[in-house]
Amino acid sequence: MIDKNANVIKDPKIKRIVQYSEDNKQINVLDQRFYRRNELYYPSVSSILNYFPKNQFFHAWLKDVGHNSDIIASKAAGEGTQVHNAVEAFLNGEEIKWLDAFGNAMYSLDVWKMILKFADFWNKHKPELIATEYHLFSDVYKYAGTADIICRINKKLWLLDIKTSNSLHTSYDLQLAAYAKAWSETHNEPIEETGILWLKASTRGEDKKGEKIQGAGWQLKVVSDIDRNFEMFTKIQDIFHLENPDAKPVTETLPTTVKIEVNS
């Protein structure tokens, strides 16, 4: 994602820029479904998991909302992006504010509540941050993706994915397993636990038994059996390659300036 005020030339986190001209007047933008690595292009984990079968609840929802589905999905994606950006800034030590200097809300109420829920989790349980928004690649299985958070909780190395959806889907478990395997492929210390930090959980507060990590409206859902989930991911990846035997990124060339053309 290239947002307003992003430095498209210098920001190393922007992976969509393939190349730009010497005068910066033209750039080639890479398809979001691929990551570039050592002159090769790997499909993203999320694009692979688009081939995971949708369950009956999804089809029922689609039937209910009809043509509004794209609008609803776009709104949800926008909220998720805002939460992820705020979380990254929070973890980098920035103070996140709801109101600007003039009293205007910079986030919707729903987004702000999710940001507060994340802060509640982090400040109460105080994980040790290892990395955030960390790009991962598997040279063995030829895929890539971005992990939300790598951290240490109770001396164990965790990979966490933040979810802002109204429900959790099985494909999320496979996504975590793919990220965990990619991490372990390139790091000496493997991921020991994976989990989903769900910011729209129905929990009312802390777990009275002290067995679960949760709070009001949020929950850390432990996703066990990385190996089994990864095996399922590779099966979905086989379907992806079956449907996309020659999968290649699509790039588009965009000018960086525009003005009215005057006929001579």
C-alpha positions, 0 to 999 in steps of 0.5 A, spaced: 500 500 500 502 506 498 499 512 502 499 519 502 506 522 504 509 516 503 516 516 500 516 512 494 523 512 492 526 511 499 521 508 503 524 500 504 517 498 506 514 499 499 515 493 495 510 495 490 515 499 486 519 496 481 523 501 478 523 509 477 526 513 472 532 517 473 528 524 473 523 521 478 518 522 472 515 515 471 515 509 476 513 502 474 508 499 480 508 492 481 501 488 482 500 487 490 499 480 489 506 479 488 513 480 492 520 481 489 526 477 491 532 477 488 529 478 481 524 473 482 517 474 484 513 470 489 505 470 490 503 473 496 500 468 502 493 472 502 493 471 494 494 463 495 489 463 500 484 466 496 483 459 493 481 456 500 473 454 499 468 459 502 464 456 508 456 456 508 456 463 512 460 467 507 455 464 502 449 466 506 452 473 508 453 474 500 446 472 499 444 477 504 448 483 502 448 482 494 451 488 490 453 491 497 458 486 498 464 490 495 462 496 499 462 493 505 469 489 504 472 495 502 470 499 508 472 493 512 479 493 509 480 500 510 478 500 517 483 494 518 489 498 514 488 504 519 488 499 525 495 496 522 498 503 521 496 505 528 499 499 531 505 499 527 506 507 530 504 505 537 510 499 537 515 504 534 514 508 540 509 514 537 503 516 541 497 515 538 491 520 538 484 520 536 483 528 536 487 532 532 489 539 534 482 542 532 478 537 536 477 533 529 477 525 530 482 522 526 479 515 526 472 513 526 469 510 533 470 503 531 477 504 529 479 508 535 476 502 540 480 497 536 486 501 537 485 502 544 484 494 545 490 493 542 494 498 547 490 494 552 493 487 550 500 490 549 500 494 556 498 489 560 501 483 558 508 487 555 510 482 550 518 483 548 517 486 541 522 483 536 519 485 529 513 488 526 510 489 519 516 484 517 516 481 510 517 474 510 519 469 504 520 462 503 525 460 497 523 453 498 516 454 497 516 460 493 511 465 497 512 471 501 508 475 506 508 480 511 507 478 519 504 483 523 508 482 529 514 477 532 514 478 539 516 474 545 511 472 550 512 468 557 519 466 554 516 463 547 517 466 540 510 468 537 508 470 531 501 474 531 496 476 526 492 482 528 484 481 525 479 486 525 474 482 522 467 480 525 469 473 525 475 468 524 476 464 518 480 457 518 484 460 512 487 465 518 490 459 521 493 457 514 496 464 513 500 464 520 503 457 519 505 459 512 509 465 515 511 461 521 515 456 516 518 462 512 521 465 518 523 458 521 526 457 514 531 464 515 532 464 522 536 460 527 530 460 532 523 457 530 517 460 531 514 456 537 507 459 537 502 462 533 496 466 534 490 471 532 489 477 536 482 478 535 480 486 536 472 484 535 472 478 540 465 478 544 469 477 551 467 481 556 474 482 560 480 478 563 479 470 563 477 469 570 481 462 570 487 466 568 488 461 562 487 465 556 490 472 554 484 476 553 480 483 555 474 487 554 472 486 546 479 482 545 482 476 545 489 472 543 486 466 540 492 461 540 493 457 533 496 450 535 499 445 530 503 449 525 505 443 521 498 440 520 496 447 518 502 448 513 500 442 510 493 444 508 496 451 506 501 447 501 494 443 498 491 450 497 498 452 494 497 447 489 490 449 487 493 456 486 498 453 481 493 449 478 489 455 476 495 460 475 500 455 472 504 461 469 503 466 475 506 473 473 506 480 476 502 485 472 506 492 472 503 498 470 507 504 468 505 511 471 507 518 470 509 522 477 506 529 474 500 531 470 498 537 466 493 540 461 496 539 454 496 545 450 496 544 442 502 548 439 
